[in-house]
Amino acid sequence: MANYFVIGADHKEYGPVSTEELRKWIGEGRADAQTQVRADGTTEWLPLTTVPELGDVVKKTVPPPSPINALPTTGKTSALAVTSLVLGILGLFTCGITALFGLILGIIALVKVSNSQGALRGKGLALAGTILSGVLLLLLPVFAAMLLPALAAAHDKARQINCMNNEKQLALAVMLYSGDHNNRFPPANTWCDAIKSAAGTEKVFKCPAVNGDSRCDYAFNAKLDGMEANQINPLTVMIFEADGGWDAHGGPELAAPQRHHGKSMIVAFADGHVEVVSASRLSSLRWNP
């Protein structure tokens, strides 16, 4: 029976040992297929599997390869999770409108990923989409409270600008009338009828801030009744907002800032320029030519 020298796990040489001793070492786990051995009387070191008497014993200690289907598989990312996150992000730019759908899809995605037993991934994406969408929906009333006053202010400003344009056109119509009537302003009691053709359209007689059936939301300063333009101080009030209706005329007692633009009103002066005037300034304006 042959004897062998063995390189141990500590890289030291042991032996000579018999074949039976090597069988015992294999059984104890002290030697395996990779253990290097050298037959007595030779100089070449070879794996233990090359020893004919021990080949079968060594093969029994080598674990079989894992089957291909035992390899871990990676599940695909949930499309609902991705969509939830995208809708949540878009909610930042849509005032939370898409966040409602992002919240619903995020919850559905979380449930499906949890129940997929690893077939679906994307739990983190779904969680992020759900949280982001939920936070945006909670903040939506805050956004609305901040946005609505700004929108209302912008709407009021637009109506104020339209009102100013109306009075500018009415003031121009008065100037055109004056040019066609010996440089005299129209009669106060028929001023709307007098300048209607020069104004071009009756729409300019309506203040955009007033909801009503009145044909005219402006009044003419009665002090300017039929006066020559060159005898009137340019800073004299000519047309102002009022609720007297068609051909309304008079003084500051007719002014109606509360129904039109709150604490301010639009005034056209004798020289044709238009200003936004606070209600507190009405009494200080020039009403006498």
HELIX and SHEET records of a PDB file:
HELIX    1   1 THR A   19  GLU A   28  1                                  10    
HELIX    2   2 LEU A   48  THR A   50  5                                   3    
HELIX    3   3 PRO A   52  LEU A   54  5                                   3    
HELIX    4   4 GLY A   55  THR A   61  1                                   7    
HELIX    5   5 ILE A   68  ALA A   70  5                                   3    
HELIX    6   6 ALA A   79  LEU A   90  1                                  12    
HELIX    7   7 ALA A   99  ASN A  115  1                                  17    
HELIX    8   8 LYS A  123  ASP A  180  1                                  58    
HELIX    9   9 ALA A  188  THR A  190  5                                   3    
HELIX   10  10 TRP A  191  ALA A  199  1                                   9    
HELIX   11  11 GLU A  202  PHE A  205  5                                   4    
HELIX   12  12 ALA A  222  LEU A  224  5                                   3    
HELIX   13  13 ALA A  229  GLN A  231  5                                   3    
HELIX   14  14 PRO A  252  LEU A  254  5                                   3    
HELIX   15  15 PRO A  257  HIS A  260  1                                   4    
HELIX   16  16 ALA A  279  SER A  284  5                                   6    
SHEET    1   A 4 GLU A  13  SER A  18  0                                        
SHEET    2   A 4 ASN A   3  ILE A   7 -1                                        
SHEET    3   A 4 GLN A  36  ALA A  39 -1                                        
SHEET    4   A 4 LEU A  46  PRO A  47 -1                                        
SHEET    1   B 2 LYS A  76  THR A  77  0                                        
SHEET    2   B 2 LEU A 120  ARG A 121  1                                        
SHEET    1   C 5 HIS A 249  GLY A 250  0                                        
SHEET    2   C 5 TYR A 218  ASN A 221  1                                        
SHEET    3   C 5 VAL A 237  GLU A 241 -1                                        
SHEET    4   C 5 SER A 264  PHE A 269 -1                                        
SHEET    5   C 5 VAL A 274  SER A 278 -1                                        
END                                                                             
